[in-house]
Amino acid sequence: MMKRLKHEHGFALVGVLLVIVLVTTIGLALMPLANNSLKSSQMNEEHQSAFYIAEAGMNMKMAEIEEQIYGVYEDTSSELDFYNKLASELVITDYRYDEFEKVKNVKPFALIDVKKVEGTKNQFEIISTGHSNKQSRTISLSFSADWEEKFKKIPYELPDLAVFVKNNLELDNNATIKGNVGTLKSVEQSIYLGNNAKITGNKVEKEKESFPELPEFPVYPDDFPKEPNIVVKKNNKEKYEINYSQLISEIHLSNNSTLTFDVGKSDKEIVVNQLHVGNNGKIHVKGKGKLTIYIKDEMSFDNNSALNDNGELNDLNVFYQGNNRVEFSNNVIINGSLYAKSANIILSNNGGIYGNIFTGGAHVTFENNSLNNSQLILAPNAQVTLSNNSKVKGRVFAKNTILGNNSSIIFDTPLVIDGPISAENLGASDREDSLVETGATPTVKKTPVREVEK
């Protein structure tokens, strides 16, 4: 019996040893798994930390940018200066932000880029990459900064005059003005009627301060992307989508060709060195936005050509910086407003502009059945001449005005009453306190943050 108990104690010892070996083996087997799990947890923590670091860097930089935007706004007096200075001051590369506590003796940091969105004047993107140990994550945010006018003009009210001259008004050979006329000189010295000419309204002497000034001619944008020339061959029809404002050296339409500009849902601008439209050529404007065309050197329209003939009158503004005379004759139609910086303008043989006409030139001539409806013609340095059955329906404000050979001016309210080439943008010469502060600040808009691959 005693021998049997001794053998059982031996078996118990062996069993205990086996259990210890088994537990040790399992423990050793689980150690790499536990170690991998720990490493994975640390990597996930660092990965998430990298995102927070990128976000913190972006928030810091965005707050700094907003202060810069307000500072630039305070330091600039025009929209163009504001956008140019923003582009020069906001754009940066590899800006390092490392105001963080060390983690395992390694200092986290964020690298930040700010870039201007191509083809825009006021849109930017911030890209922030957070680095935590060996992990990194990148996020992006887009923002825009809009100029708001610091001052606004005291609204200028167009006087109820069919014709308003600085110097002289002459009518001859059955010419007619239907409406009131005004002059800065005495009526007796400045208004002449001959050969069945007549004025149906009153003749009044006005104060010098009431004569409107031309609005400042715009500085053409020079930072738009450059695009290839647009050439439409004879008898062809082409559609050109304007997805962003742009520079185009030349637009040339051959005879009987058609070009459709699609501006989409927003206003667009194009800067063109030369614009030529051949016989029966047509340029249409399509979309919900408005189109502004800045022409530098030359513009010409041949017989029966048209610009925006089927579009809305308020959707087209054309600025012409060249010195060559601009002629619209032989059924040429411009359905929009024109501002010529210094060029003389001729409209003849059923040619017409149906929007407003502003010019700093010396001569504006309507002849041979030229018909122009509901316009404001502002030519403070020019002699405006109407002859041979030409008609203007609207208002003519000029240095001098001459009507002859059955021509007429009929008082009417301009169809284009707002925009850059309209009465809304006018001031009157020598007016005191013509500007009032708006109290405006620039408008900053931001998109939600999104993670990007880098």
C-alpha positions in Angstrom: 0.0 0.0 0.0 2.8 2.4 0.9 4.6 1.5 -2.4 1.4 2.5 -4.3 1.2 5.9 -2.6 4.8 6.6 -3.4 4.2 6.0 -7.1 1.1 8.3 -7.1 3.2 11.2 -5.7 5.6 10.7 -8.6 2.7 10.9 -11.1 1.5 14.2 -9.4 4.8 15.8 -9.8 5.0 14.9 -13.5 1.5 16.3 -14.0 2.4 19.6 -12.4 5.5 19.8 -14.5 3.5 19.1 -17.7 1.0 21.9 -16.8 3.8 24.4 -16.2 5.4 23.5 -19.5 2.1 23.8 -21.3 1.3 27.2 -19.8 4.8 28.4 -20.6 4.5 27.3 -24.2 1.1 29.0 -24.6 2.5 32.1 -23.0 5.5 32.2 -25.3 3.2 31.6 -28.3 0.9 34.5 -27.3 3.7 37.0 -26.7 4.3 37.9 -30.4 0.5 38.3 -30.8 0.3 40.6 -27.8 3.4 42.5 -29.1 1.8 42.9 -32.6 -1.4 44.0 -31.0 0.4 46.6 -29.0 2.3 47.8 -32.0 -0.9 48.0 -34.1 -2.6 49.9 -31.3 0.3 52.4 -31.2 0.2 52.8 -35.0 -3.5 53.5 -35.0 -3.0 56.0 -32.2 -0.2 57.7 -34.2 -2.3 57.5 -37.4 -5.2 59.3 -35.6 -2.8 61.7 -34.0 -1.4 62.6 -37.4 -4.9 63.7 -38.5 -5.4 65.9 -35.4 -2.0 67.5 -36.0 -2.9 68.2 -39.6 -6.3 69.7 -38.5 -4.6 71.8 -35.8 -2.1 73.1 -38.2 -4.9 74.0 -40.7 -7.0 75.7 -38.1 -4.0 77.8 -37.0 -3.2 78.8 -40.6 -6.7 79.5 -41.5 -7.1 81.9 -38.5 -3.9 83.6 -39.6 -5.1 83.9 -43.2 -8.3 85.5 -42.1 -6.3 88.1 -40.3 -4.2 88.6 -43.4 -7.3 89.0 -45.6 -8.7 91.7 -43.3 -5.2 93.4 -43.2 -4.9 93.4 -47.0 -8.4 94.8 -47.3 -7.5 97.7 -45.0 -4.4 98.4 -47.0 -5.9 98.4 -50.5 -8.3 100.8 -52.1 -9.5 98.9 -55.2 -10.7 95.4 -56.0 -7.8 94.7 -58.4 -5.2 95.7 -55.8 -6.9 93.6 -53.2 -6.8 90.4 -55.2 -3.3 91.0 -56.5 -2.0 91.5 -53.0 -3.9 88.5 -51.6 -2.2 86.3 -54.2 1.3 87.6 -53.3 0.8 87.3 -49.5 -1.2 84.2 -49.0 0.5 81.7 -51.2 3.2 79.6 -49.3 4.9 76.2 -49.6 6.1 73.9 -46.8 5.1 76.1 -43.9 6.1 74.2 -40.7 3.9 74.3 -37.6 5.3 72.4 -34.6 3.7 73.9 -31.5 3.1 70.4 -30.1 4.4 68.4 -27.1 6.9 65.7 -27.8 5.6 62.1 -28.0 8.2 59.5 -27.2 10.9 62.2 -27.6 9.7 62.9 -31.2 8.1 66.3 -31.9 5.0 66.1 -34.2 4.6 68.8 -36.8 2.3 69.9 -39.7 3.5 71.0 -43.2 1.2 73.5 -44.8 0.8 74.7 -48.4 -1.5 77.5 -49.5 -2.0 77.8 -53.3 -4.2 79.9 -55.5 -6.8 78.0 -57.6 -5.9 78.3 -61.3 -8.2 80.4 -63.3 -9.7 82.3 -60.4 -8.9 85.6 -58.8 -10.1 85.0 -55.2 -10.1 81.2 -54.5 -7.4 79.4 -52.6 -6.7 75.9 -51.2 -4.9 75.0 -47.9 -3.3 71.6 -47.8 -2.0 70.4 -44.3 -0.1 67.2 -43.7 0.3 66.1 -40.1 3.3 64.0 -39.1 3.3 61.9 -35.9 6.4 59.7 -35.6 6.3 57.6 -38.8 2.6 58.3 -39.6 1.2 61.1 -41.8 -2.2 62.2 -43.0 -3.2 65.0 -45.3 -6.3 67.2 -45.3 -7.5 70.0 -47.6 -9.8 73.0 -47.3 -10.8 75.5 -50.0 -11.7 79.1 -49.3 -12.5 82.3 -51.1 -12.1 86.0 -50.3 -14.5 88.5 -51.9 -13.8 92.2 -52.1 -16.6 94.4 -50.8 -16.8 98.0 -51.9 -15.6 100.3 -49.1 -17.4 103.3 -50.6 -20.5 103.8 -52.6 -21.5 106.6 -54.8 -24.4 108.8 -53.9 -27.0 107.5 -56.4 -26.9 109.6 -59.5 -30.3 110.4 -60.9 -30.3 110.9 -64.7 -32.0 114.3 -65.4 -35.2 114.0 -67.5 -33.5 115.2 -70.6 -33.4 113.7 -74.1 -30.2 115.7 -74.8 -27.8 117.3 -72.4 -24.8 119.2 -73.7 -21.9 120.9 -72.2 -21.6 123.4 -75.1 -23.8 123.5 -78.2 -26.9 121.8 -79.6 -27.8 122.3 -83.3 -30.8 121.0 -85.2 -31.3 121.5 -89.0 -33.2 120.1 -92.0 -36.3 118.6 -90.3 -34.4 117.2 -87.3 -36.5 116.6 -84.2 -35.9 116.1 -80.5 -38.9 114.7 -78.6 -38.3 115.6 -74.9 -36.5 118.2 -72.8 -33.0 119.4 -73.5 -30.4 120.9 -71.2 -27.2 122.8 -71.6 -24.4 124.1 -69.2 -24.4 127.4 -71.2 -27.3 129.8 -71.6 -30.1 128.5 -73.9 -29.8 131.5 -76.2 -26.1 131.0 -76.8 -26.0 127.2 -77.1 -29.2 126.0 -78.8 -29.7 126.5 -82.6 -32.8 125.5 -84.6 -33.0 125.8 -88.4 -34.9 124.6 -91.5 -38.0 123.0 -89.8 -36.1 121.6 -86.9 -38.0 121.4 -83.6 -37.7 120.5 -79.9 -41.0 119.4 -78.3 -39.9 119.8 -74.7 -38.4 122.5 -72.5 -35.0 124.1 -72.9 -33.2 124.4 -69.6 -29.9 125.7 -68.4 -28.3 123.3 -65.9 -25.6 123.6 -63.3 -22.2 122.3 -64.1 -22.3 119.9 -61.2 -25.2 118.0 -62.7 -23.3 116.7 -65.8 -22.3 113.1 -65.3 -18.8 111.8 -65.4 -17.7 108.7 -67.2 -17.0 105.8 -64.7 -13.3 104.9 -64.4 -12.2 102.7 -67.3 -11.3 99.3 -65.8 -7.8 97.9 -65.6 -7.8 94.8 -67.6 -7.1 91.5 -65.7 -3.8 90.0 -66.6 -3.7 86.9 -64.4 -6.2 84.8 -66.2 -5.0 81.5 -67.8 -4.0 81.9 -71.4 -6.0 79.8 -73.9 -5.5 79.2 -77.6 -6.9 81.4 -80.3 -10.5 80.8 -81.4 -10.8 80.6 -85.2 -14.1 79.5 -86.8 -13.8 78.7 -90.4 -16.3 79.7 -93.1 -19.8 78.3 -92.8 -18.9 76.4 -89.6 -20.7 76.5 -86.2 -18.8 76.0 -83.0 -19.6 76.0 -79.3 -17.0 77.2 -76.7 -17.6 76.6 -73.1 -16.2 79.3 -70.8 -15.6 77.4 -67.6 -13.4 80.1 -66.1 -12.3 83.6 -67.0 -9.4 83.6 -69.5 -7.0 85.4 -71.9 -7.4 84.8 -75.6 -5.1 86.5 -78.1 -7.5 86.4 -81.1 -11.1 85.5 -81.9 -11.7 85.3 -85.6 -15.0 84.3 -87.3 -14.9 83.8 -91.1 -17.9 84.6 -93.3 -21.2 82.9 -92.4 -19.8 81.2 -89.3 -21.3 81.0 -85.8 -19.6 80.9 -82.4 -21.6 80.2 -79.2 -20.1 81.2 -75.9 -21.6 79.1 -73.0 -20.8 80.9 -69.8 -22.7 78.4 -67.6 -24.2 79.4 -64.3 -21.8 82.2 -63.3 -20.5 85.5 -64.7 -17.3 85.2 -66.9 -14.7 87.5 -68.3 -12.4 87.1 -71.3 -9.6 89.4 -72.3 -9.0 89.5 -76.1 -6.3 91.3 -78.1 -8.2 91.2 -81.4 -11.8 90.4 -82.2 -13.0 90.0 -85.8 -16.4 88.9 -87.1 -16.8 88.4 -90.9 -19.8 88.8 -93.1 -22.9 87.2 -91.6 -20.9 86.0 -88.7 -22.6 85.6 -85.4 -21.4 85.3 -81.8 -24.1 84.1 -79.4 -24.0 84.2 -75.6 -25.6 81.3 -73.8 -26.1 80.5 -70.1 -27.3 82.0 -66.9 -24.2 84.2 -66.2 -23.1 87.4 -67.8 -20.2 87.9 -70.2 -17.7 90.7 -70.1 -15.3 91.1 -73.0 -12.2 93.2 -72.6 -10.8 94.1 -76.1 -7.2 95.4 -76.1 -6.2 96.4 -79.7 -8.8 95.8 -82.4 -12.4 95.0 -83.0 -14.2 94.8 -86.3 -17.6 93.6 -87.5 -18.3 93.0 -91.2 -21.7 93.3 -93.0 -24.7 91.6 -91.3 -22.6 90.3 -88.4 -23.9 90.3 -84.8 -22.8 89.9 -81.2 -25.4 88.4 -78.7 -28.2 89.1 -81.2 -30.5 86.4 -79.6 -29.4 87.0 -76.0 -30.4 89.2 -73.1 -29.4 92.8 -73.4 -28.1 92.9 -69.8 -25.9 89.8 -70.2 -23.1 91.5 -72.3 -20.6 94.3 -71.6 -17.8 95.1 -74.0 -14.8 97.3 -73.1 -12.6 98.5 -75.9 -9.1 99.9 -75.0 -7.8 100.4 -78.6 -7.5 103.8 -80.4 -8.8 102.7 -83.8 -12.2 103.9 -84.9 -15.0 101.4 -84.2 -17.6 101.1 -86.9 -20.9 99.2 -86.9 -22.5 99.5 -90.3 -24.6 97.5 -92.8 -27.0 95.7 -90.4 -24.4 95.0 -87.7 -26.1 94.4 -84.4 -24.6 94.5 -80.9 -27.1 93.5 -78.2 -25.2 94.7 -75.2 -23.4 97.8 -73.8 -20.1 99.2 -75.1 -17.5 101.4 -73.3 -14.7 102.7 -75.6 -11.9 104.3 -73.7 -10.8 106.8 -76.3 -12.0 105.5 -79.7 -14.4 107.3 -82.0 -17.6 105.4 -82.9 -19.6 105.3 -86.2 -23.0 103.6 -86.6 -24.5 103.6 -90.1 -26.7 101.8 -92.7 -29.0 100.1 -90.1 -26.1 99.3 -87.8 -27.0 99.6 -84.1 -26.1 99.0 -80.5 -29.1 98.2 -78.3 -27.4 98.8 -74.9 -25.6 101.8 -73.5 -22.7 103.5 -75.2 -20.0 105.2 -73.2 -16.9 106.7 -74.8 -14.0 109.0 -74.0 -13.5 109.6 -77.7 -14.0 112.8 -79.7 -16.7 111.7 -82.2 -19.9 109.6 -82.1 -21.7 109.4 -85.5 -25.1 108.0 -86.4 -25.8 108.1 -90.2 -27.9 106.5 -93.0 -30.8 105.0 -91.1 -28.9 103.9 -88.0 -31.5 102.9 -85.4 -30.6 102.6 -81.7 -33.2 101.8 -79.1 -33.5 102.9 -75.4 -29.9 103.8 -74.7 -27.9 106.1 -72.6 -25.2 107.6 -74.8 -22.5 109.3 -72.6 -19.8 111.0 -74.5 -18.6 114.0 -72.4 -15.7 114.8 -74.7 -17.4 114.1 -78.0 -19.5 115.7 -80.7 -22.5 113.4 -81.3 -23.8 113.7 -84.8 -27.0 112.3 -86.3 -27.8 112.5 -90.0 -29.8 111.0 -92.8 -32.8 109.5 -91.0 -30.8 108.2 -88.0 -32.8 107.7 -84.8 -31.8 107.3 -81.1 -34.4 106.3 -78.6 -33.0 107.1 -75.1 -30.8 110.0 -73.9 -27.7 111.6 -75.3 -25.2 113.4 -73.0 -22.3 114.9 -74.9 -20.0 117.9 -75.3 -21.8 118.9 -78.5 -24.8 117.4 -80.4 -25.8 118.0 -84.0 -28.9 116.7 -85.8 -29.7 117.0 -89.5 -31.5 115.5 -92.4 -34.6 114.1 -90.7 -32.7 112.6 -87.8 -34.3 112.4 -84.4 -33.7 111.7 -80.7 -36.7 110.5 -78.7 -36.6 110.7 -74.9 -36.9 107.3 -73.2 -35.6 105.4 -70.1 -32.5 103.3 -70.9 -33.1 99.5 -71.0 -29.8 98.8 -69.2 -30.1 100.5 -65.8 -27.5 98.6 -63.8 -24.0 97.1 -64.3 -20.6 98.6 -65.1 -21.9 100.5 -68.3 -25.0 102.1 -66.9 -26.3 105.0 -65.0 -25.9 103.0 -61.8 -22.1 103.5 -62.1 -22.1 107.2 -62.8 -21.1 110.2 -60.8 -21.5 113.9 -61.4 -18.5 116.2 -62.0 -17.4 118.4 -59.1 -19.9 116.9 -56.7 -18.8 117.2 -53.1 -19.2 114.2 -50.8 -20.1 112.0 -53.7 -18.9 108.9 -51.8 -20.1 107.5 -48.5 -18.5 104.6 -46.5 -20.3 101.3 -46.6 -18.7 99.9 -43.5 -18.1 96.6 -45.4 -15.6 93.9 -44.7 -14.3 91.2 -47.0 -16.3 88.1 -47.2 -14.5 84.8 -46.5 -16.2 81.5 -47.4 -14.8 78.1 -46.5 -15.6 74.6 -47.7 -15.7 71.6 -45.3 -12.3 69.9 -44.5 -11.7 66.7 -46.5 -8.9 64.1 -46.4 -6.8 63.7 -49.5 -4.1 61.4 -50.7 -0.6 62.8 -51.0 
